[in-house]
Amino acid sequence: MGIKENIEKILSNVADAAKKSGRKPEDIKLIAVTKNVSQEKIMEAYNCGLRRFGENRIAELELKKSSLPDDIEWHMIGHLQSNKAFK
């Protein structure tokens, strides 16, 4: 199964779960995690309509953010290592 099919299946599952819980599917925000994911695959997901992505490494996020479309909403996920924090 490719990225497009996976995204479609996930969005369908989210919509079903939202309806079962009395929520609107559009109120659920999907964040695709990009750890160890190439920029080409991120662009494939982007071209399928995803705009929210999460990364857990600052250097990776900065690299990806600088070379991917500006309308991507980036999120830091996971634990921040103390040696990577600004002091």
N, CA, C and O atoms as a Maestro MAE file, in Angstrom:
{
 s_m_m2io_version
 :::
 2.0.0
}

f_m_ct {
 s_m_title
 :::
 protein
 m_atom[348] {
  # First column is atom index #
  i_m_mmod_type
  r_m_x_coord
  r_m_y_coord
  r_m_z_coord
  i_m_residue_number
  s_m_chain_name
  s_m_pdb_residue_name
  s_m_pdb_atom_name
  i_m_atomic_number
  :::
  1 25 0.854 -1.173 0.000 1 A "MET " " N  " 7
  2 3 0.000 0.000 0.000 1 A "MET " " CA " 6
  3 2 0.899 1.235 0.000 1 A "MET " " C  " 6
  4 15 1.871 1.299 0.753 1 A "MET " " O  " 8
  5 25 0.576 2.207 -0.840 2 A "GLY " " N  " 7
  6 3 1.355 3.430 -0.950 2 A "GLY " " CA " 6
  7 2 0.927 4.496 0.041 2 A "GLY " " C  " 6
  8 15 -0.020 4.320 0.809 2 A "GLY " " O  " 8
  9 25 1.640 5.591 0.004 3 A "ILE " " N  " 7
  10 3 1.352 6.699 0.921 3 A "ILE " " CA " 6
  11 2 -0.072 7.216 0.730 3 A "ILE " " C  " 6
  12 15 -0.791 7.428 1.707 3 A "ILE " " O  " 8
  13 25 -0.478 7.416 -0.508 4 A "LYS " " N  " 7
  14 3 -1.828 7.935 -0.775 4 A "LYS " " CA " 6
  15 2 -2.896 7.018 -0.185 4 A "LYS " " C  " 6
  16 15 -3.836 7.483 0.459 4 A "LYS " " O  " 8
  17 25 -2.747 5.725 -0.408 5 A "GLU " " N  " 7
  18 3 -3.739 4.768 0.115 5 A "GLU " " CA " 6
  19 2 -3.724 4.738 1.635 5 A "GLU " " C  " 6
  20 15 -4.779 4.640 2.262 5 A "GLU " " O  " 8
  21 25 -2.543 4.822 2.234 6 A "ASN " " N  " 7
  22 3 -2.448 4.851 3.699 6 A "ASN " " CA " 6
  23 2 -3.134 6.084 4.277 6 A "ASN " " C  " 6
  24 15 -3.863 5.993 5.265 6 A "ASN " " O  " 8
  25 25 -2.897 7.230 3.658 7 A "ILE " " N  " 7
  26 3 -3.523 8.470 4.134 7 A "ILE " " CA " 6
  27 2 -5.038 8.380 4.013 7 A "ILE " " C  " 6
  28 15 -5.761 8.761 4.934 7 A "ILE " " O  " 8
  29 25 -5.518 7.882 2.886 8 A "GLU " " N  " 7
  30 3 -6.967 7.737 2.698 8 A "GLU " " CA " 6
  31 2 -7.570 6.818 3.758 8 A "GLU " " C  " 6
  32 15 -8.638 7.109 4.296 8 A "GLU " " O  " 8
  33 25 -6.892 5.714 4.061 9 A "LYS " " N  " 7
  34 3 -7.385 4.779 5.075 9 A "LYS " " CA " 6
  35 2 -7.382 5.423 6.461 9 A "LYS " " C  " 6
  36 15 -8.342 5.275 7.217 9 A "LYS " " O  " 8
  37 25 -6.313 6.131 6.791 10 A "ILE " " N  " 7
  38 3 -6.232 6.810 8.097 10 A "ILE " " CA " 6
  39 2 -7.331 7.854 8.231 10 A "ILE " " C  " 6
  40 15 -8.002 7.921 9.261 10 A "ILE " " O  " 8
  41 25 -7.518 8.671 7.194 11 A "LEU " " N  " 7
  42 3 -8.559 9.709 7.242 11 A "LEU " " CA " 6
  43 2 -9.950 9.087 7.367 11 A "LEU " " C  " 6
  44 15 -10.816 9.641 8.043 11 A "LEU " " O  " 8
  45 25 -10.166 7.956 6.728 12 A "SER " " N  " 7
  46 3 -11.441 7.253 6.855 12 A "SER " " CA " 6
  47 2 -11.640 6.744 8.278 12 A "SER " " C  " 6
  48 15 -12.728 6.864 8.841 12 A "SER " " O  " 8
  49 25 -10.582 6.175 8.857 13 A "ASN " " N  " 7
  50 3 -10.664 5.694 10.248 13 A "ASN " " CA " 6
  51 2 -10.912 6.843 11.218 13 A "ASN " " C  " 6
  52 15 -11.692 6.705 12.160 13 A "ASN " " O  " 8
  53 25 -10.253 7.970 10.992 14 A "VAL " " N  " 7
  54 3 -10.455 9.155 11.838 14 A "VAL " " CA " 6
  55 2 -11.901 9.637 11.731 14 A "VAL " " C  " 6
  56 15 -12.532 9.957 12.738 14 A "VAL " " O  " 8
  57 25 -12.415 9.685 10.515 15 A "ALA " " N  " 7
  58 3 -13.800 10.129 10.309 15 A "ALA " " CA " 6
  59 2 -14.780 9.196 11.019 15 A "ALA " " C  " 6
  60 15 -15.720 9.662 11.662 15 A "ALA " " O  " 8
  61 25 -14.570 7.894 10.908 16 A "ASP " " N  " 7
  62 3 -15.447 6.931 11.587 16 A "ASP " " CA " 6
  63 2 -15.391 7.104 13.099 16 A "ASP " " C  " 6
  64 15 -16.426 7.108 13.764 16 A "ASP " " O  " 8
  65 25 -14.186 7.246 13.642 17 A "ALA " " N  " 7
  66 3 -14.028 7.414 15.089 17 A "ALA " " CA " 6
  67 2 -14.656 8.721 15.559 17 A "ALA " " C  " 6
  68 15 -15.274 8.771 16.622 17 A "ALA " " O  " 8
  69 25 -14.497 9.776 14.767 18 A "ALA " " N  " 7
  70 3 -15.087 11.066 15.131 18 A "ALA " " CA " 6
  71 2 -16.602 10.964 15.195 18 A "ALA " " C  " 6
  72 15 -17.228 11.426 16.149 18 A "ALA " " O  " 8
  73 25 -17.178 10.360 14.181 19 A "LYS " " N  " 7
  74 3 -18.641 10.219 14.149 19 A "LYS " " CA " 6
  75 2 -19.146 9.402 15.328 19 A "LYS " " C  " 6
  76 15 -20.163 9.742 15.933 19 A "LYS " " O  " 8
  77 25 -18.438 8.321 15.656 20 A "LYS " " N  " 7
  78 3 -18.849 7.465 16.777 20 A "LYS " " CA " 6
  79 2 -18.801 8.211 18.102 20 A "LYS " " C  " 6
  80 15 -19.568 7.911 19.017 20 A "LYS " " O  " 8
  81 25 -17.900 9.184 18.203 21 A "SER " " N  " 7
  82 3 -17.768 9.928 19.456 21 A "SER " " CA " 6
  83 2 -18.550 11.243 19.446 21 A "SER " " C  " 6
  84 15 -18.460 12.033 20.386 21 A "SER " " O  " 8
  85 25 -19.315 11.473 18.380 22 A "GLY " " N  " 7
  86 3 -20.135 12.680 18.304 22 A "GLY " " CA " 6
  87 2 -19.363 13.923 17.910 22 A "GLY " " C  " 6
  88 15 -19.819 15.042 18.146 22 A "GLY " " O  " 8
  89 25 -18.199 13.737 17.313 23 A "ARG " " N  " 7
  90 3 -17.379 14.873 16.876 23 A "ARG " " CA " 6
  91 2 -17.424 14.988 15.365 23 A "ARG " " C  " 6
  92 15 -17.836 14.062 14.667 23 A "ARG " " O  " 8
  93 25 -16.997 16.134 14.874 24 A "LYS " " N  " 7
  94 3 -16.883 16.345 13.439 24 A "LYS " " CA " 6
  95 2 -15.489 15.907 12.991 24 A "LYS " " C  " 6
  96 15 -14.501 16.251 13.639 24 A "LYS " " O  " 8
  97 25 -15.394 15.158 11.898 25 A "PRO " " N  " 7
  98 3 -14.064 14.731 11.413 25 A "PRO " " CA " 6
  99 2 -13.110 15.902 11.171 25 A "PRO " " C  " 6
  100 15 -11.908 15.769 11.401 25 A "PRO " " O  " 8
  101 25 -13.617 17.030 10.717 26 A "GLU " " N  " 7
  102 3 -12.749 18.181 10.429 26 A "GLU " " CA " 6
  103 2 -12.191 18.832 11.700 26 A "GLU " " C  " 6
  104 15 -11.283 19.659 11.621 26 A "GLU " " O  " 8
  105 25 -12.729 18.463 12.870 27 A "ASP " " N  " 7
  106 3 -12.198 18.974 14.128 27 A "ASP " " CA " 6
  107 2 -10.969 18.195 14.605 27 A "ASP " " C  " 6
  108 15 -10.279 18.622 15.531 27 A "ASP " " O  " 8
  109 25 -10.701 17.056 13.971 28 A "ILE " " N  " 7
  110 3 -9.545 16.233 14.322 28 A "ILE " " CA " 6
  111 2 -8.363 16.678 13.473 28 A "ILE " " C  " 6
  112 15 -8.481 16.800 12.254 28 A "ILE " " O  " 8
  113 25 -7.234 16.919 14.109 29 A "LYS " " N  " 7
  114 3 -6.039 17.374 13.394 29 A "LYS " " CA " 6
  115 2 -5.030 16.229 13.311 29 A "LYS " " C  " 6
  116 15 -4.512 15.768 14.328 29 A "LYS " " O  " 8
  117 25 -4.765 15.784 12.106 30 A "LEU " " N  " 7
  118 3 -3.808 14.715 11.867 30 A "LEU " " CA " 6
  119 2 -2.415 15.308 11.686 30 A "LEU " " C  " 6
  120 15 -2.218 16.215 10.879 30 A "LEU " " O  " 8
  121 25 -1.458 14.789 12.440 31 A "ILE " " N  " 7
  122 3 -0.063 15.213 12.314 31 A "ILE " " CA " 6
  123 2 0.742 14.001 11.869 31 A "ILE " " C  " 6
  124 15 0.792 12.991 12.571 31 A "ILE " " O  " 8
  125 25 1.368 14.101 10.711 32 A "ALA " " N  " 7
  126 3 2.179 13.008 10.172 32 A "ALA " " CA " 6
  127 2 3.597 13.131 10.727 32 A "ALA " " C  " 6
  128 15 4.224 14.182 10.593 32 A "ALA " " O  " 8
  129 25 4.098 12.082 11.340 33 A "VAL " " N  " 7
  130 3 5.435 12.083 11.925 33 A "VAL " " CA " 6
  131 2 6.460 11.796 10.832 33 A "VAL " " C  " 6
  132 15 6.301 10.862 10.046 33 A "VAL " " O  " 8
  133 25 7.517 12.615 10.794 34 A "THR " " N  " 7
  134 3 8.492 12.527 9.699 34 A "THR " " CA " 6
  135 2 9.851 11.979 10.126 34 A "THR " " C  " 6
  136 15 10.815 12.070 9.367 34 A "THR " " O  " 8
  137 25 9.943 11.416 11.319 35 A "LYS " " N  " 7
  138 3 11.217 10.865 11.793 35 A "LYS " " CA " 6
  139 2 11.693 9.794 10.810 35 A "LYS " " C  " 6
  140 15 10.972 8.841 10.512 35 A "LYS " " O  " 8
  141 25 12.911 9.967 10.317 36 A "ASN " " N  " 7
  142 3 13.525 9.032 9.369 36 A "ASN " " CA " 6
  143 2 12.766 8.922 8.040 36 A "ASN " " C  " 6
  144 15 12.848 7.899 7.360 36 A "ASN " " O  " 8
  145 25 12.035 9.969 7.676 37 A "VAL " " N  " 7
  146 3 11.282 9.983 6.426 37 A "VAL " " CA " 6
  147 2 11.951 10.969 5.470 37 A "VAL " " C  " 6
  148 15 12.301 12.085 5.855 37 A "VAL " " O  " 8
  149 25 12.119 10.545 4.233 38 A "SER " " N  " 7
  150 3 12.766 11.406 3.238 38 A "SER " " CA " 6
  151 2 11.864 12.576 2.852 38 A "SER " " C  " 6
  152 15 10.645 12.525 3.016 38 A "SER " " O  " 8
  153 25 12.485 13.617 2.344 39 A "GLN " " N  " 7
  154 3 11.727 14.779 1.889 39 A "GLN " " CA " 6
  155 2 10.813 14.414 0.727 39 A "GLN " " C  " 6
  156 15 9.745 15.006 0.571 39 A "GLN " " O  " 8
  157 25 11.218 13.449 -0.089 40 A "GLU " " N  " 7
  158 3 10.386 13.011 -1.211 40 A "GLU " " CA " 6
  159 2 9.084 12.397 -0.708 40 A "GLU " " C  " 6
  160 15 8.018 12.660 -1.265 40 A "GLU " " O  " 8
  161 25 9.162 11.584 0.338 41 A "LYS " " N  " 7
  162 3 7.952 10.968 0.896 41 A "LYS " " CA " 6
  163 2 7.081 12.013 1.598 41 A "LYS " " C  " 6
  164 15 5.854 11.937 1.550 41 A "LYS " " O  " 8
  165 25 7.719 12.980 2.245 42 A "ILE " " N  " 7
  166 3 6.949 14.063 2.867 42 A "ILE " " CA " 6
  167 2 6.191 14.828 1.785 42 A "ILE " " C  " 6
  168 15 5.024 15.170 1.973 42 A "ILE " " O  " 8
  169 25 6.841 15.098 0.661 43 A "MET " " N  " 7
  170 3 6.176 15.796 -0.437 43 A "MET " " CA " 6
  171 2 5.029 14.968 -1.013 43 A "MET " " C  " 6
  172 15 4.017 15.519 -1.444 43 A "MET " " O  " 8
  173 25 5.186 13.668 -1.019 44 A "GLU " " N  " 7
  174 3 4.104 12.799 -1.485 44 A "GLU " " CA " 6
  175 2 2.886 12.953 -0.574 44 A "GLU " " C  " 6
  176 15 1.757 13.058 -1.053 44 A "GLU " " O  " 8
  177 25 3.119 12.967 0.732 45 A "ALA " " N  " 7
  178 3 2.030 13.175 1.692 45 A "ALA " " CA " 6
  179 2 1.455 14.581 1.547 45 A "ALA " " C  " 6
  180 15 0.240 14.770 1.603 45 A "ALA " " O  " 8
  181 25 2.322 15.553 1.364 46 A "TYR " " N  " 7
  182 3 1.898 16.947 1.153 46 A "TYR " " CA " 6
  183 2 0.984 17.039 -0.072 46 A "TYR " " C  " 6
  184 15 -0.048 17.708 -0.034 46 A "TYR " " O  " 8
  185 25 1.369 16.367 -1.148 47 A "ASN " " N  " 7
  186 3 0.568 16.397 -2.379 47 A "ASN " " CA " 6
  187 2 -0.764 15.678 -2.227 47 A "ASN " " C  " 6
  188 15 -1.657 15.842 -3.058 47 A "ASN " " O  " 8
  189 25 -0.903 14.882 -1.169 48 A "CYS " " N  " 7
  190 3 -2.179 14.232 -0.851 48 A "CYS " " CA " 6
  191 2 -3.033 15.104 0.067 48 A "CYS " " C  " 6
  192 15 -4.137 14.717 0.450 48 A "CYS " " O  " 8
  193 25 -2.519 16.281 0.417 49 A "GLY " " N  " 7
  194 3 -3.302 17.221 1.203 49 A "GLY " " CA " 6
  195 2 -2.863 17.428 2.640 49 A "GLY " " C  " 6
  196 15 -3.395 18.306 3.320 49 A "GLY " " O  " 8
  197 25 -1.908 16.647 3.122 50 A "LEU " " N  " 7
  198 3 -1.461 16.849 4.503 50 A "LEU " " CA " 6
  199 2 -0.645 18.127 4.614 50 A "LEU " " C  " 6
  200 15 0.157 18.444 3.735 50 A "LEU " " O  " 8
  201 25 -0.859 18.860 5.709 51 A "ARG " " N  " 7
  202 3 -0.126 20.099 5.935 51 A "ARG " " CA " 6
  203 2 0.496 20.165 7.320 51 A "ARG " " C  " 6
  204 15 1.237 21.104 7.610 51 A "ARG " " O  " 8
  205 25 0.216 19.194 8.184 52 A "ARG " " N  " 7
  206 3 0.771 19.172 9.539 52 A "ARG " " CA " 6
  207 2 1.735 17.991 9.655 52 A "ARG " " C  " 6
  208 15 1.378 16.838 9.411 52 A "ARG " " O  " 8
  209 25 2.961 18.322 10.035 53 A "PHE " " N  " 7
  210 3 3.986 17.297 10.175 53 A "PHE " " CA " 6
  211 2 4.711 17.481 11.502 53 A "PHE " " C  " 6
  212 15 4.863 18.602 11.987 53 A "PHE " " O  " 8
  213 25 5.157 16.371 12.084 54 A "GLY " " N  " 7
  214 3 5.859 16.411 13.355 54 A "GLY " " CA " 6
  215 2 7.238 15.794 13.232 54 A "GLY " " C  " 6
  216 15 7.427 14.801 12.529 54 A "GLY " " O  " 8
  217 25 8.188 16.381 13.911 55 A "GLU " " N  " 7
  218 3 9.573 15.893 13.902 55 A "GLU " " CA " 6
  219 2 10.087 15.960 15.331 55 A "GLU " " C  " 6
  220 15 9.689 16.843 16.091 55 A "GLU " " O  " 8
  221 25 10.977 15.025 15.712 56 A "ASN " " N  " 7
  222 3 11.480 15.036 17.079 56 A "ASN " " CA " 6
  223 2 12.946 15.451 17.169 56 A "ASN " " C  " 6
  224 15 13.511 15.479 18.263 56 A "ASN " " O  " 8
  225 25 13.556 15.767 16.061 57 A "ARG " " N  " 7
  226 3 14.944 16.220 16.081 57 A "ARG " " CA " 6
  227 2 15.015 17.632 15.512 57 A "ARG " " C  " 6
  228 15 14.565 17.883 14.394 57 A "ARG " " O  " 8
  229 25 15.578 18.544 16.284 58 A "ILE " " N  " 7
  230 3 15.640 19.946 15.881 58 A "ILE " " CA " 6
  231 2 16.379 20.119 14.559 58 A "ILE " " C  " 6
  232 15 15.901 20.824 13.670 58 A "ILE " " O  " 8
  233 25 17.527 19.489 14.423 59 A "ALA " " N  " 7
  234 3 18.322 19.637 13.196 59 A "ALA " " CA " 6
  235 2 17.552 19.115 11.979 59 A "ALA " " C  " 6
  236 15 17.594 19.724 10.910 59 A "ALA " " O  " 8
  237 25 16.853 17.993 12.141 60 A "GLU " " N  " 7
  238 3 16.058 17.434 11.040 60 A "GLU " " CA " 6
  239 2 14.907 18.376 10.688 60 A "GLU " " C  " 6
  240 15 14.622 18.607 9.513 60 A "GLU " " O  " 8
  241 25 14.249 18.915 11.713 61 A "LEU " " N  " 7
  242 3 13.138 19.834 11.467 61 A "LEU " " CA " 6
  243 2 13.629 21.062 10.707 61 A "LEU " " C  " 6
  244 15 12.991 21.492 9.746 61 A "LEU " " O  " 8
  245 25 14.748 21.623 11.126 62 A "GLU " " N  " 7
  246 3 15.273 22.821 10.463 62 A "GLU " " CA " 6
  247 2 15.632 22.536 9.015 62 A "GLU " " C  " 6
  248 15 15.357 23.352 8.136 62 A "GLU " " O  " 8
  249 25 16.242 21.390 8.757 63 A "LEU " " N  " 7
  250 3 16.607 21.013 7.393 63 A "LEU " " CA " 6
  251 2 15.359 20.833 6.529 63 A "LEU " " C  " 6
  252 15 15.284 21.353 5.416 63 A "LEU " " O  " 8
  253 25 14.390 20.099 7.048 64 A "LYS " " N  " 7
  254 3 13.163 19.845 6.291 64 A "LYS " " CA " 6
  255 2 12.373 21.135 6.091 64 A "LYS " " C  " 6
  256 15 11.862 21.398 5.002 64 A "LYS " " O  " 8
  257 25 12.280 21.930 7.145 65 A "LYS " " N  " 7
  258 3 11.511 23.175 7.073 65 A "LYS " " CA " 6
  259 2 12.085 24.122 6.020 65 A "LYS " " C  " 6
  260 15 11.337 24.820 5.335 65 A "LYS " " O  " 8
  261 25 13.396 24.146 5.894 66 A "SER " " N  " 7
  262 3 14.024 25.076 4.950 66 A "SER " " CA " 6
  263 2 13.877 24.648 3.496 66 A "SER " " C  " 6
  264 15 14.029 25.473 2.595 66 A "SER " " O  " 8
  265 25 13.588 23.394 3.255 67 A "SER " " N  " 7
  266 3 13.546 22.920 1.870 67 A "SER " " CA " 6
  267 2 12.172 22.423 1.423 67 A "SER " " C  " 6
  268 15 12.023 21.951 0.296 67 A "SER " " O  " 8
  269 25 11.183 22.525 2.283 68 A "LEU " " N  " 7
  270 3 9.822 22.100 1.935 68 A "LEU " " CA " 6
  271 2 8.897 23.313 1.912 68 A "LEU " " C  " 6
  272 15 9.285 24.385 2.375 68 A "LEU " " O  " 8
  273 25 7.678 23.167 1.383 69 A "PRO " " N  " 7
  274 3 6.771 24.315 1.247 69 A "PRO " " CA " 6
  275 2 6.530 25.069 2.557 69 A "PRO " " C  " 6
  276 15 6.490 24.485 3.640 69 A "PRO " " O  " 8
  277 25 6.374 26.372 2.418 70 A "ASP " " N  " 7
  278 3 6.208 27.261 3.571 70 A "ASP " " CA " 6
  279 2 4.888 27.078 4.315 70 A "ASP " " C  " 6
  280 15 4.785 27.459 5.481 70 A "ASP " " O  " 8
  281 25 3.877 26.503 3.664 71 A "ASP " " N  " 7
  282 3 2.582 26.392 4.340 71 A "ASP " " CA " 6
  283 2 2.459 25.135 5.202 71 A "ASP " " C  " 6
  284 15 1.379 24.835 5.712 71 A "ASP " " O  " 8
  285 25 3.563 24.398 5.367 72 A "ILE " " N  " 7
  286 3 3.553 23.248 6.272 72 A "ILE " " CA " 6
  287 2 3.583 23.762 7.708 72 A "ILE " " C  " 6
  288 15 4.361 24.655 8.044 72 A "ILE " " O  " 8
  289 25 2.730 23.188 8.544 73 A "GLU " " N  " 7
  290 3 2.680 23.504 9.977 73 A "GLU " " CA " 6
  291 2 3.514 22.444 10.695 73 A "GLU " " C  " 6
  292 15 3.113 21.282 10.775 73 A "GLU " " O  " 8
  293 25 4.663 22.844 11.212 74 A "TRP " " N  " 7
  294 3 5.582 21.910 11.861 74 A "TRP " " CA " 6
  295 2 5.327 21.846 13.358 74 A "TRP " " C  " 6
  296 15 4.998 22.852 13.986 74 A "TRP " " O  " 8
  297 25 5.483 20.654 13.924 75 A "HIS " " N  " 7
  298 3 5.323 20.429 15.358 75 A "HIS " " CA " 6
  299 2 6.533 19.664 15.870 75 A "HIS " " C  " 6
  300 15 6.982 18.705 15.243 75 A "HIS " " O  " 8
  301 25 7.056 20.089 17.007 76 A "MET " " N  " 7
  302 3 8.088 19.313 17.699 76 A "MET " " CA " 6
  303 2 7.357 18.262 18.528 76 A "MET " " C  " 6
  304 15 6.400 18.570 19.238 76 A "MET " " O  " 8
  305 25 7.818 17.024 18.428 77 A "ILE " " N  " 7
  306 3 7.177 15.942 19.172 77 A "ILE " " CA " 6
  307 2 8.227 15.214 20.002 77 A "ILE " " C  " 6
  308 15 9.416 15.274 19.689 77 A "ILE " " O  " 8
  309 25 7.805 14.541 21.039 78 A "GLY " " N  " 7
  310 3 8.711 13.762 21.864 78 A "GLY " " CA " 6
  311 2 9.457 14.620 22.869 78 A "GLY " " C  " 6
  312 15 9.110 15.775 23.116 78 A "GLY " " O  " 8
  313 25 10.488 14.021 23.437 79 A "HIS " " N  " 7
  314 3 11.280 14.677 24.474 79 A "HIS " " CA " 6
  315 2 12.408 15.486 23.850 79 A "HIS " " C  " 6
  316 15 13.028 15.062 22.875 79 A "HIS " " O  " 8
  317 25 12.660 16.630 24.413 80 A "LEU " " N  " 7
  318 3 13.777 17.467 23.974 80 A "LEU " " CA " 6
  319 2 14.984 17.146 24.848 80 A "LEU " " C  " 6
  320 15 14.916 17.257 26.072 80 A "LEU " " O  " 8
  321 25 16.080 16.749 24.223 81 A "GLN " " N  " 7
  322 3 17.288 16.437 24.974 81 A "GLN " " CA " 6
  323 2 17.890 17.725 25.523 81 A "GLN " " C  " 6
  324 15 17.928 18.746 24.836 81 A "GLN " " O  " 8
  325 25 18.356 17.669 26.756 82 A "SER " " N  " 7
  326 3 18.877 18.878 27.400 82 A "SER " " CA " 6
  327 2 20.077 19.456 26.660 82 A "SER " " C  " 6
  328 15 20.281 20.670 26.694 82 A "SER " " O  " 8
  329 25 20.877 18.630 25.992 83 A "ASN " " N  " 7
  330 3 22.026 19.150 25.262 83 A "ASN " " CA " 6
  331 2 21.619 19.836 23.956 83 A "ASN " " C  " 6
  332 15 22.453 20.464 23.304 83 A "ASN " " O  " 8
  333 25 20.353 19.721 23.573 84 A "LYS " " N  " 7
  334 3 19.864 20.367 22.357 84 A "LYS " " CA " 6
  335 2 19.083 21.633 22.664 84 A "LYS " " C  " 6
  336 15 18.769 22.404 21.756 84 A "LYS " " O  " 8
  337 25 18.770 21.855 23.923 85 A "ALA " " N  " 7
  338 3 17.969 23.017 24.322 85 A "ALA " " CA " 6
  339 2 18.839 24.274 24.312 85 A "ALA " " C  " 6
  340 15 20.041 24.225 24.575 85 A "ALA " " O  " 8
  341 25 18.201 25.387 24.005 86 A "PHE " " N  " 7
  342 3 18.900 26.675 24.033 86 A "PHE " " CA " 6
  343 2 19.124 27.074 25.487 86 A "PHE " " C  " 6
  344 15 18.247 26.910 26.335 86 A "PHE " " O  " 8
  345 25 20.302 27.596 25.754 87 A "LYS " " N  " 7
  346 3 20.602 28.002 27.143 87 A "LYS " " CA " 6
  347 2 20.890 29.476 27.190 87 A "LYS " " C  " 6
  348 15 21.164 30.018 28.261 87 A "LYS " " O  " 8
  :::
 }
 m_bond[347] {
  # First column is bond index #
  i_m_from
  i_m_to
  i_m_order
  :::
  1 1 2 1
  2 2 3 1
  3 3 4 2
  4 3 5 1
  5 5 6 1
  6 6 7 1
  7 7 8 2
  8 7 9 1
  9 9 10 1
  10 10 11 1
  11 11 12 2
  12 11 13 1
  13 13 14 1
  14 14 15 1
  15 15 16 2
  16 15 17 1
  17 17 18 1
  18 18 19 1
  19 19 20 2
  20 19 21 1
  21 21 22 1
  22 22 23 1
  23 23 24 2
  24 23 25 1
  25 25 26 1
  26 26 27 1
  27 27 28 2
  28 27 29 1
  29 29 30 1
  30 30 31 1
  31 31 32 2
  32 31 33 1
  33 33 34 1
  34 34 35 1
  35 35 36 2
  36 35 37 1
  37 37 38 1
  38 38 39 1
  39 39 40 2
  40 39 41 1
  41 41 42 1
  42 42 43 1
  43 43 44 2
  44 43 45 1
  45 45 46 1
  46 46 47 1
  47 47 48 2
  48 47 49 1
  49 49 50 1
  50 50 51 1
  51 51 52 2
  52 51 53 1
  53 53 54 1
  54 54 55 1
  55 55 56 2
  56 55 57 1
  57 57 58 1
  58 58 59 1
  59 59 60 2
  60 59 61 1
  61 61 62 1
  62 62 63 1
  63 63 64 2
  64 63 65 1
  65 65 66 1
  66 66 67 1
  67 67 68 2
  68 67 69 1
  69 69 70 1
  70 70 71 1
  71 71 72 2
  72 71 73 1
  73 73 74 1
  74 74 75 1
  75 75 76 2
  76 75 77 1
  77 77 78 1
  78 78 79 1
  79 79 80 2
  80 79 81 1
  81 81 82 1
  82 82 83 1
  83 83 84 2
  84 83 85 1
  85 85 86 1
  86 86 87 1
  87 87 88 2
  88 87 89 1
  89 89 90 1
  90 90 91 1
  91 91 92 2
  92 91 93 1
  93 93 94 1
  94 94 95 1
  95 95 96 2
  96 95 97 1
  97 97 98 1
  98 98 99 1
  99 99 100 2
  100 99 101 1
  101 101 102 1
  102 102 103 1
  103 103 104 2
  104 103 105 1
  105 105 106 1
  106 106 107 1
  107 107 108 2
  108 107 109 1
  109 109 110 1
  110 110 111 1
  111 111 112 2
  112 111 113 1
  113 113 114 1
  114 114 115 1
  115 115 116 2
  116 115 117 1
  117 117 118 1
  118 118 119 1
  119 119 120 2
  120 119 121 1
  121 121 122 1
  122 122 123 1
  123 123 124 2
  124 123 125 1
  125 125 126 1
  126 126 127 1
  127 127 128 2
  128 127 129 1
  129 129 130 1
  130 130 131 1
  131 131 132 2
  132 131 133 1
  133 133 134 1
  134 134 135 1
  135 135 136 2
  136 135 137 1
  137 137 138 1
  138 138 139 1
  139 139 140 2
  140 139 141 1
  141 141 142 1
  142 142 143 1
  143 143 144 2
  144 143 145 1
  145 145 146 1
  146 146 147 1
  147 147 148 2
  148 147 149 1
  149 149 150 1
  150 150 151 1
  151 151 152 2
  152 151 153 1
  153 153 154 1
  154 154 155 1
  155 155 156 2
  156 155 157 1
  157 157 158 1
  158 158 159 1
  159 159 160 2
  160 159 161 1
  161 161 162 1
  162 162 163 1
  163 163 164 2
  164 163 165 1
  165 165 166 1
  166 166 167 1
  167 167 168 2
  168 167 169 1
  169 169 170 1
  170 170 171 1
  171 171 172 2
  172 171 173 1
  173 173 174 1
  174 174 175 1
  175 175 176 2
  176 175 177 1
  177 177 178 1
  178 178 179 1
  179 179 180 2
  180 179 181 1
  181 181 182 1
  182 182 183 1
  183 183 184 2
  184 183 185 1
  185 185 186 1
  186 186 187 1
  187 187 188 2
  188 187 189 1
  189 189 190 1
  190 190 191 1
  191 191 192 2
  192 191 193 1
  193 193 194 1
  194 194 195 1
  195 195 196 2
  196 195 197 1
  197 197 198 1
  198 198 199 1
  199 199 200 2
  200 199 201 1
  201 201 202 1
  202 202 203 1
  203 203 204 2
  204 203 205 1
  205 205 206 1
  206 206 207 1
  207 207 208 2
  208 207 209 1
  209 209 210 1
  210 210 211 1
  211 211 212 2
  212 211 213 1
  213 213 214 1
  214 214 215 1
  215 215 216 2
  216 215 217 1
  217 217 218 1
  218 218 219 1
  219 219 220 2
  220 219 221 1
  221 221 222 1
  222 222 223 1
  223 223 224 2
  224 223 225 1
  225 225 226 1
  226 226 227 1
  227 227 228 2
  228 227 229 1
  229 229 230 1
  230 230 231 1
  231 231 232 2
  232 231 233 1
  233 233 234 1
  234 234 235 1
  235 235 236 2
  236 235 237 1
  237 237 238 1
  238 238 239 1
  239 239 240 2
  240 239 241 1
  241 241 242 1
  242 242 243 1
  243 243 244 2
  244 243 245 1
  245 245 246 1
  246 246 247 1
  247 247 248 2
  248 247 249 1
  249 249 250 1
  250 250 251 1
  251 251 252 2
  252 251 253 1
  253 253 254 1
  254 254 255 1
  255 255 256 2
  256 255 257 1
  257 257 258 1
  258 258 259 1
  259 259 260 2
  260 259 261 1
  261 261 262 1
  262 262 263 1
  263 263 264 2
  264 263 265 1
  265 265 266 1
  266 266 267 1
  267 267 268 2
  268 267 269 1
  269 269 270 1
  270 270 271 1
  271 271 272 2
  272 271 273 1
  273 273 274 1
  274 274 275 1
  275 275 276 2
  276 275 277 1
  277 277 278 1
  278 278 279 1
  279 279 280 2
  280 279 281 1
  281 281 282 1
  282 282 283 1
  283 283 284 2
  284 283 285 1
  285 285 286 1
  286 286 287 1
  287 287 288 2
  288 287 289 1
  289 289 290 1
  290 290 291 1
  291 291 292 2
  292 291 293 1
  293 293 294 1
  294 294 295 1
  295 295 296 2
  296 295 297 1
  297 297 298 1
  298 298 299 1
  299 299 300 2
  300 299 301 1
  301 301 302 1
  302 302 303 1
  303 303 304 2
  304 303 305 1
  305 305 306 1
  306 306 307 1
  307 307 308 2
  308 307 309 1
  309 309 310 1
  310 310 311 1
  311 311 312 2
  312 311 313 1
  313 313 314 1
  314 314 315 1
  315 315 316 2
  316 315 317 1
  317 317 318 1
  318 318 319 1
  319 319 320 2
  320 319 321 1
  321 321 322 1
  322 322 323 1
  323 323 324 2
  324 323 325 1
  325 325 326 1
  326 326 327 1
  327 327 328 2
  328 327 329 1
  329 329 330 1
  330 330 331 1
  331 331 332 2
  332 331 333 1
  333 333 334 1
  334 334 335 1
  335 335 336 2
  336 335 337 1
  337 337 338 1
  338 338 339 1
  339 339 340 2
  340 339 341 1
  341 341 342 1
  342 342 343 1
  343 343 344 2
  344 343 345 1
  345 345 346 1
  346 346 347 1
  347 347 348 2
  :::
 }
}
